[in-house]
């Protein structure tokens, strides 16, 4: 009977050791899964941030472009009203952007116009679009003969 008790004790001790080894493996597995999920979550967060920056850059450029176009429209209004018979420069805030407008008469009916639209936060410029136009008065109306658009340093003819 003693031998039988010893055998049971040894079996019980062996089962306890196996359980402890199993619990160590389970802990390792849980830690590995947590690390994997953290890695996947981090990659997802980085991707979302990149997407937000990209779409934010497009939005910033749209704001700058509309500001520059507003400057060209203001130049047309000033030229039609004959308020730009001499060199004219102004800076105007519009919405979240601003434009800087320069009108230089080349003749009594022809004007060189530069409108720079900017979206900035203080000294940090997020987007800049420049429209260079030649505007001509014709038969009481106005026409834009040529436009060259420069976007953040890249030239685009239109």
C-alpha positions in Angstrom: 0.0 0.0 0.0 2.9 2.3 0.7 4.1 1.8 -2.8 0.7 2.6 -4.1 0.7 5.9 -2.1 4.1 6.8 -3.4 3.1 6.2 -6.9 0.0 8.4 -6.5 2.2 11.1 -5.0 4.6 10.9 -7.9 1.8 11.0 -10.5 0.2 14.0 -8.7 3.6 15.8 -8.6 4.1 15.1 -12.3 0.7 16.5 -13.2 1.4 19.6 -11.1 4.7 20.1 -13.0 2.9 19.7 -16.3 0.2 22.2 -15.3 2.9 24.7 -14.3 4.6 24.1 -17.6 1.3 24.5 -19.5 0.5 27.7 -17.6 3.9 29.1 -18.7 3.2 28.3 -22.3 -0.3 29.8 -22.0 1.2 33.0 -20.6 3.8 33.1 -23.4 1.0 32.6 -26.0 -1.2 35.4 -24.4 1.8 37.8 -24.4 2.6 36.9 -28.0 -1.0 37.6 -29.1 -1.1 40.9 -27.2 2.2 42.0 -28.9 0.8 40.9 -32.4 -2.4 42.8 -31.8 -0.5 45.9 -30.7 1.6 45.7 -33.8 -1.4 45.4 -36.1 -3.1 48.3 -34.3 0.0 50.5 -34.6 0.2 49.8 -38.3 -3.5 50.7 -38.7 -3.1 53.9 -36.8 -0.1 55.0 -38.9 -2.0 54.3 -42.1 -5.0 56.3 -40.9 -2.7 59.2 -40.0 -1.0 59.1 -43.4 -4.4 59.1 -45.1 -5.5 62.1 -43.0 -2.3 64.0 -43.9 -2.8 63.3 -47.6 -6.4 64.3 -47.7 -5.6 67.4 -45.5 -2.9 68.4 -48.1 -5.5 68.2 -50.9 -7.9 70.3 -48.8 -5.2 72.9 -48.1 -4.4 73.2 -51.8 -8.1 73.6 -52.6 -8.3 76.4 -50.1 -5.2 78.1 -51.6 -6.5 77.6 -55.2 -9.9 79.2 -54.4 -8.2 82.1 -52.7 -6.0 82.7 -55.8 -9.1 82.4 -58.0 -10.9 85.0 -55.8 -7.9 87.3 -56.4 -8.3 87.0 -60.1 -12.0 87.7 -59.9 -11.3 90.7 -57.7 -8.8 91.9 -60.3 -11.5 91.6 -63.1 -13.9 93.6 -61.0 -11.3 96.3 -60.3 -10.3 96.5 -64.0 -14.0 96.7 -65.1 -14.6 99.5 -62.6 -11.5 101.2 -64.0 -10.1 101.2 -60.4 -6.8 99.7 -61.6 -5.4 102.4 -63.9 -2.1 102.3 -62.0 -0.2 99.6 -60.2 -2.4 98.0 -57.6 -1.4 95.6 -54.7 -3.5 94.3 -51.9 -3.7 91.4 -49.5 -7.1 90.0 -48.5 -8.1 87.3 -46.1 -10.9 85.1 -47.4 -12.3 82.1 -45.4 -9.4 80.0 -44.2 -7.0 81.4 -46.8 -5.8 84.7 -48.2 -4.8 86.1 -51.5 -2.2 88.7 -52.5 -3.2 90.5 -55.7 -0.9 92.5 -58.0 -2.3 94.4 -61.0 0.1 96.0 -63.4 -1.4 98.0 -66.4 0.5 97.2 -69.7 -1.8 99.6 -71.7 -5.2 101.2 -71.2 -6.9 97.9 -71.9 -4.4 95.2 -71.0 -3.3 94.2 -67.5 -0.9 91.7 -66.0 -2.4 90.1 -62.9 -0.7 87.9 -60.3 -2.9 86.4 -57.6 -1.2 84.3 -55.0 -3.6 82.2 -52.8 -2.2 80.8 -49.6 -3.4 78.6 -46.8 -1.2 79.1 -43.8 -1.1 79.0 -40.1 1.0 81.9 -39.0 4.4 81.6 -40.6 3.8 78.0 -41.7 2.5 77.8 -45.3 0.6 74.6 -46.0 -0.3 75.4 -49.6 0.4 78.1 -52.1 -1.2 78.6 -55.6 -0.2 81.4 -57.9 -2.2 82.5 -61.0 -0.5 84.7 -63.5 -3.0 86.2 -66.0 -3.2 88.7 -68.8 -6.6 90.4 -68.6 -7.9 92.5 -71.5 -10.9 94.9 -71.7 -12.9 94.3 -74.8 -16.1 96.0 -75.9 -17.2 96.8 -72.4 -16.4 93.3 -71.2 -13.4 91.5 -70.0 -11.4 88.5 -71.2 -8.6 86.5 -69.7 -6.1 85.8 -72.4 -3.8 83.5 -70.6 -3.4 81.9 -67.2 -0.4 80.1 -65.8 -1.0 78.4 -62.5 2.0 77.6 -60.2 1.1 75.2 -57.4 3.6 74.9 -54.6 6.4 75.6 -57.0 5.1 73.4 -60.0 4.0 75.3 -63.1 0.7 74.3 -64.8 -0.5 76.1 -68.0 -4.2 76.5 -68.5 
